[in-house]
């Protein structure tokens, strides 16, 4: 899953630590999400989106490379 966290955070001029504090996670967790090494559970994804005043679909994009089941 791709995300726009780094771009949105830069637009707000927030540090990773500031964003982490707003949503109740560690700075390392923010780094992992930004780098695509960790896909957040839905409650965290919603908290991250709300921190930016965005819908979840504006922050996270699901990219499924698998062919559709028939």
SVG drawing of the C-alpha trace seen along z (x, -y; Angstrom):
<svg xmlns="http://www.w3.org/2000/svg" viewBox="-15 -24 27 41">
<polyline fill="none" stroke="black" stroke-width="0.4" points="0.0,0.0 1.3,-3.4 0.8,-6.5 1.3,-10.3 2.3,-10.8 5.8,-12.3 4.3,-14.8 1.4,-15.8 3.7,-16.1 6.1,-18.3 3.2,-20.5 2.3,-21.0 5.9,-21.4 5.6,-18.8 8.4,-16.5 7.9,-12.8 8.0,-13.1 5.2,-15.8 3.0,-13.6 3.7,-10.6 2.7,-12.5 -0.6,-13.6 -1.7,-10.1 -0.2,-8.2 2.6,-6.2 6.4,-6.2 8.5,-8.2 9.9,-4.9 6.4,-3.8 5.9,-6.9 9.1,-6.2 8.1,-2.6 4.7,-3.7 6.2,-6.5 8.8,-4.0 6.1,-1.4 7.6,1.1 4.5,1.2 0.8,1.0 -1.1,-0.5 -4.3,1.1 -7.5,-0.7 -7.8,-2.6 -4.3,-4.1 -4.8,-4.8 -8.0,-6.8 -6.1,-8.7 -3.3,-9.6 -5.8,-10.7 -7.7,-12.8 -4.5,-14.5 -4.2,-15.9 -7.9,-16.7 -8.1,-14.2 -10.2,-11.2 -8.3,-7.9 -8.4,-7.5 -6.5,-10.7 -3.6,-9.5 -3.5,-5.7 -3.7,-4.0 -4.1,-0.3 -2.1,1.1 -3.0,4.7 -0.8,6.2 -2.6,9.5 -5.0,10.3 -8.6,10.1 -10.3,13.4 -12.9,14.7"/>
</svg>
